[in-house]
Amino acid sequence: MPRTKKIVTESLPETDVKQIKALLSTLVEYAKKKLYLSRYDGVYALNRLLSLFRFDSPEEPLPDIPDFQTGLLDPLVDYAVKNGLTTDEERLLFETEMMGLVTPSEGEVIARFDQTCSMEGAPRATQYLNEISVNSNYIRMADINKNIRWTANFPEGNLCVTINLSKPEKSNAEVARQKSLPQTGYPKCMLCLENLGFRGSLTHPARETIRIIPLFLNDEAWFMQFSPYVYFDEHVIAVSETHHPMQITDETFVRLMDFTEMFPHYFLGSNADLPIVGGSILSHEHYQGGKKVLPMFSRPARKNFASKKYPSVSIATLDWYNSVIRLTGRIRDEVQAAAHDILAAWRSYSDESQHVIAKTDQPHNTVTPIATMENDNYVLYMILRNNRTDELHPYGIFHPTEDMHNIKKEGIGLIEAMGTFILPGRLQKELSAIAKILSDGNTPDFRSLSEENNPLSKHFDMIIQMVNEFGTSLSTKEARSKIIDRVNTTCQKILECTAVFKNTEDGQKAFEKFLNSVEITLA
């Protein structure tokens, strides 16, 4: 459905027009400096921008490039809205269309990436792609920088916590309008190759600035792109060119190791392939990776194991909140063989003493695998997962219990299982309101807090606990500190919930028993 553009026909102030023309020329200069746009492509891009703004000729660029968002893009989009070139609701779509015109073409980016990789190495090549992604505003750093981040320090392993403010909530009017719009089914999902250059809509983000790098993983066509949400440093996504569901098989290990051979400075992991323990998109096979900064990587072995079947592979259970097996070795085939045997055994393994049942009317056991390279060794982490539910645990036996849903209710996927929590943006206001309760010196109106339409009702039990424990006369700083401590502890408990073998003497004996079933014994 074409965008509605009501063109204003009355004459505009000449100074306004000259300023906007100068900003368009300046945007092209920005692209030459920040996006590696060539001189000739710059001429082409400027003419396309002039056409977009219904101008016949340009002005000279400004002597200095202003702030990218507030000094360059925002005034251009403001002008476009004011003069009927787009609507206020479609501001972001129009901005992305502009940036798509000044971002080097997909073919140019692939060629430069390949050349950089061969001449300067893989780290510099991925740095180049990341620069393109950030400087084209595909990764919107002005929004990403709004996120609230901190580190929760625990002896059992530190956690990274982010309150995600980079995806603003939509108004009721926007939601209603989106619901009424026709659904084309193209692209099939947010990850499909067909997103490349897609103009977007109110129900699907514009992707005119996305740039991808084609890859072959396990001799299959895949591609690599950066995540627009940046949940950790250089957050990259590897995506199958074929739209098919997530599946953990032996081929998964091959693909992950293929990738880390090409990009040894990155890790790559897959979300599990079952609901509850999987990621948010199970319909399209994809993996996530990036720099090795996630907390799980810093943890030592809890116990060391070995197997006569794979003598070159060091096997360990990790000193971490959930149930992780780490395989390390220089012979890739042996690491993959060990992973094959562990996955095959786990798929059918039950231990009712630990509430682990492999299958009822559907399979329940799977793994979250993560691959990396360390000192020329292949390293494969396998986080054991089970998605079974019962009457006492309708959301999942190994899922956060309901008393934690006020902080995190969604599935605990790859990134969080490794210790990086992405919490909903609503918590910013809600936690601030709770801090006010703990510091205003008044007795809270518990009846009002318990009402379903109160945004703090989901925190009702936590508020009662904290008021009983700390009172309501804390300083603002003390109140915020206590709340952060409570969030941190909740995140820690959430990870402990996901452990299929708990970090108790009984749980670790059961873990060892499972490994023994695969002929893996204590070293």
Buried (B, 14 or more C-beta within 10 A) or exposed (E): EEBEBEEEEEEEEEEEBEBBBBBBBBBBBBBBEBBBBEEEBBEBBBBBBBEBBEBEEBBEBBEEBBEBBEBBBBBBBEBBBEBBBBBEBBBBBBBBBBBBBBBBEBEBBBEBBEEBBEEEEBBEBBBBBBBBBBBBBBBBBBBBEBBBEEEBEBEEBBBBBBBBBBEEEEEEEEEEBBEEEEEEEEBEBBBBBEBBBBBBBBEBBBBBBBBBBBBEBBEBEBBBBBBBBBBBEBBBBBBBBEBEEBEBEEBBBBBBBBBBEBBBBBBBBBBBBBEBBBBEBBBBBBBBBBBBBBBBBEBEBBBEBBBEEBEEBBBBBBBBBBBBBBBBBEBBEBBBBBBEBBBEBBBEBBBEEBBBBBEEEEBBBBBBBBBBBEEEBBBBBBBBBBBBBEEEBEEBBBBBBEEBBBBBEBBBBBBBBBBBBBBBBBBBEBBEBBBBBBBBEEEBEEEEBBEEEBEBBBBBEBBBEBBEEBEBEBEEEBBBEBBBEBBBBBBBBBBBBBBBBBBEEEBBEBBBBBBEBBEBEEE
